[in-house]
Amino acid sequence: DTAALAEGPTESEEESSGPLGPRSTLSVRFPLRDRDGRAYAVCRIATDVTERKLMRAGLEAANRKLAELAVMLDKTQAMVRGMDGTIAFWNSGAESFYGWSREEALGRRNHELLQTEFPQPLAEIEAELLSNDSWTGEMQQRRRDGAVVWVASHWALHRGADGAVRSVVEVNNDITA
């Protein structure tokens, strides 16, 4: 309180323990002054920030886990695309496997870029994807250098909270013999 009287408003975080367990409180202290500007008391406003701190710690842990998963995913041949095939995300695994850079692939239609040959008509595959939210199968594709590759492909549909299709995550694994 003397710091608030001498220096003006102060802010501090305090830890305490009580019947609800450990708590964190954010306190702001500032001097109350009379008409002549002399400090005669200190006002303290405190807010319990325990839940906020716990949520922040949870978010930080989730962000670390997400970053770790992103590093692992980047080693696969993965893309995110629209139902029309327009590539919205192309990772470094796809770059090295197929030979097109991220910049070259983004905005292009994946099946045209990769000259995909499907095991059944694309309309049937898309109907299964919409019905089951996923599809798995083998396809023939071409890399940038013209080499033919066979991939085991898994498509996962991403829907928004309203149920509308947002994107398709496609992961392809090289099974070329």
C-alpha positions as CSV (number, residue, x, y, z in Angstrom):
1,D,0.0,0.0,0.0
2,T,2.9,2.4,0.7
3,A,4.1,2.0,-2.9
4,A,0.6,3.0,-4.2
5,L,0.7,6.1,-1.9
6,A,4.2,7.1,-2.9
7,E,4.4,6.1,-6.6
8,G,0.8,6.0,-7.8
9,P,-1.2,3.0,-9.1
10,T,0.3,-0.4,-8.8
11,E,-0.7,-3.8,-10.2
12,S,0.2,-7.2,-8.7
13,E,-0.7,-10.8,-8.9
14,E,-1.1,-12.6,-5.6
15,E,-1.4,-16.3,-4.8
16,S,-3.4,-17.5,-1.9
17,S,-4.8,-20.7,-0.5
18,G,-8.3,-21.3,0.9
19,P,-11.2,-23.8,1.0
20,L,-11.4,-23.8,-2.8
21,G,-7.7,-24.5,-3.1
22,P,-5.0,-22.2,-4.6
23,R,-6.3,-19.0,-6.1
24,S,-4.7,-16.2,-8.2
25,T,-5.8,-12.7,-7.7
26,L,-4.9,-9.6,-9.8
27,S,-5.0,-6.5,-7.6
28,V,-4.8,-2.8,-8.6
29,R,-4.0,-0.3,-5.9
30,F,-4.2,3.4,-6.2
31,P,-4.2,6.4,-3.8
32,L,-7.3,8.3,-2.9
33,R,-6.6,12.0,-2.7
34,D,-8.2,14.9,-0.9
35,R,-9.0,18.3,-2.6
36,D,-5.4,19.4,-2.1
37,G,-4.0,16.3,-3.8
38,R,-2.8,14.6,-0.6
39,A,-3.1,10.9,-0.5
40,Y,-5.2,9.8,2.5
41,A,-6.0,6.2,1.7
42,V,-5.4,3.4,-0.8
43,C,-8.1,1.8,-2.8
44,R,-7.7,-1.9,-3.8
45,I,-9.7,-3.5,-6.6
46,A,-9.1,-7.3,-6.9
47,T,-10.2,-9.8,-9.5
48,D,-9.9,-13.6,-9.2
49,V,-8.0,-14.7,-12.3
50,T,-7.5,-18.4,-11.3
51,E,-9.8,-19.7,-14.1
52,R,-8.2,-17.4,-16.7
53,K,-4.7,-18.6,-15.7
54,L,-5.8,-22.3,-15.9
55,M,-7.4,-21.7,-19.3
56,R,-4.2,-19.9,-20.5
57,A,-2.1,-22.8,-19.3
58,G,-4.4,-25.2,-21.1
59,L,-4.2,-23.2,-24.3
60,E,-0.5,-23.1,-24.2
61,A,-0.3,-26.8,-23.7
62,A,-2.7,-27.4,-26.6
63,N,-0.7,-25.0,-28.8
64,R,2.5,-26.9,-28.0
65,K,0.7,-30.2,-28.9
66,L,-0.7,-28.7,-32.1
67,A,2.8,-27.4,-33.1
68,E,4.2,-30.9,-32.5
69,L,1.4,-32.5,-34.6
70,A,2.0,-30.0,-37.4
71,V,5.7,-31.0,-37.5
72,M,4.7,-34.6,-37.8
73,L,2.0,-33.9,-40.4
74,D,4.4,-31.9,-42.4
75,K,6.4,-35.1,-43.1
76,T,3.4,-36.8,-44.8
77,Q,2.1,-36.1,-48.3
78,A,-0.9,-34.0,-47.2
79,M,-3.1,-31.4,-48.7
80,V,-6.3,-29.5,-47.8
81,R,-8.6,-28.8,-50.6
82,G,-12.2,-27.8,-51.4
83,M,-14.7,-30.3,-52.8
84,D,-13.9,-28.9,-56.2
85,G,-10.3,-30.0,-55.7
86,T,-8.9,-26.5,-55.3
87,I,-5.8,-26.8,-53.1
88,A,-5.8,-24.6,-50.1
89,F,-2.9,-26.2,-48.1
90,W,0.1,-28.1,-49.5
91,N,2.7,-29.2,-47.0
92,S,6.4,-29.8,-47.4
93,G,5.9,-33.6,-47.6
94,A,3.7,-33.1,-50.7
95,E,6.3,-30.7,-52.1
96,S,9.1,-33.2,-51.9
97,F,7.0,-36.2,-53.0
98,Y,5.2,-34.6,-56.0
99,G,7.8,-31.9,-56.9
100,W,5.5,-28.8,-57.0
101,S,6.2,-26.1,-54.5
102,R,3.5,-24.8,-52.2
103,E,3.2,-21.6,-54.3
104,E,2.8,-23.7,-57.5
105,A,0.2,-26.0,-56.0
106,L,-2.0,-23.5,-54.1
107,G,-5.2,-22.6,-56.0
108,R,-4.8,-25.4,-58.6
109,R,-7.1,-28.4,-58.8
110,N,-5.3,-31.4,-57.3
111,H,-6.7,-34.0,-59.6
112,E,-5.7,-32.0,-62.7
113,L,-2.3,-31.1,-61.3
114,L,-1.5,-34.7,-60.3
115,Q,-3.3,-36.3,-63.3
116,T,-5.1,-38.6,-61.0
117,E,-6.6,-41.8,-62.3
118,F,-9.3,-43.1,-59.9
119,P,-10.3,-46.7,-59.1
120,Q,-14.0,-45.7,-59.8
121,P,-15.8,-42.7,-61.1
122,L,-15.0,-39.5,-59.1
123,A,-18.7,-38.8,-58.6
124,E,-19.1,-42.2,-56.7
125,I,-16.0,-41.4,-54.6
126,E,-17.4,-38.0,-53.7
127,A,-20.8,-39.5,-52.9
128,E,-19.2,-41.9,-50.5
129,L,-17.1,-39.1,-49.0
130,L,-20.2,-37.0,-48.4
131,S,-22.1,-39.9,-46.9
132,N,-19.4,-41.3,-44.6
133,D,-17.2,-38.2,-44.1
134,S,-14.2,-40.2,-45.3
135,W,-13.0,-42.3,-48.2
136,T,-10.0,-44.6,-48.6
137,G,-8.6,-46.1,-51.8
138,E,-5.7,-46.5,-54.1
139,M,-5.1,-44.1,-57.0
140,Q,-2.5,-43.5,-59.8
141,Q,-1.0,-40.0,-60.0
142,R,1.9,-38.3,-61.7
143,R,4.7,-36.3,-60.2
144,R,6.1,-33.1,-61.7
145,D,8.9,-35.1,-63.3
146,G,6.3,-37.3,-65.1
147,A,6.9,-40.4,-63.0
148,V,3.8,-42.4,-62.3
149,V,3.1,-43.2,-58.6
150,W,0.5,-45.3,-56.9
151,V,-0.8,-43.9,-53.6
152,A,-3.0,-45.2,-50.8
153,S,-5.2,-42.2,-50.3
154,H,-7.4,-41.2,-47.3
155,W,-9.8,-38.3,-47.6
156,A,-11.4,-36.9,-44.5
157,L,-14.3,-34.4,-44.8
158,H,-14.2,-31.3,-42.5
159,R,-17.6,-29.9,-41.7
160,G,-18.4,-26.6,-39.9
161,A,-20.6,-26.4,-36.9
162,D,-23.5,-25.9,-39.2
163,G,-22.8,-29.2,-41.0
164,A,-21.7,-27.5,-44.2
165,V,-18.6,-28.9,-46.0
166,R,-15.6,-26.7,-45.3
167,S,-12.7,-28.7,-46.8
168,V,-11.2,-32.1,-47.5
169,V,-8.0,-33.3,-45.9
170,E,-6.2,-35.7,-48.2
171,V,-3.2,-37.8,-47.1
172,N,-1.5,-39.9,-49.8
173,N,1.1,-42.6,-49.0
174,D,3.4,-43.9,-51.7
175,I,2.8,-47.6,-52.5
176,T,4.6,-47.7,-55.8
177,A,6.3,-51.0,-56.2
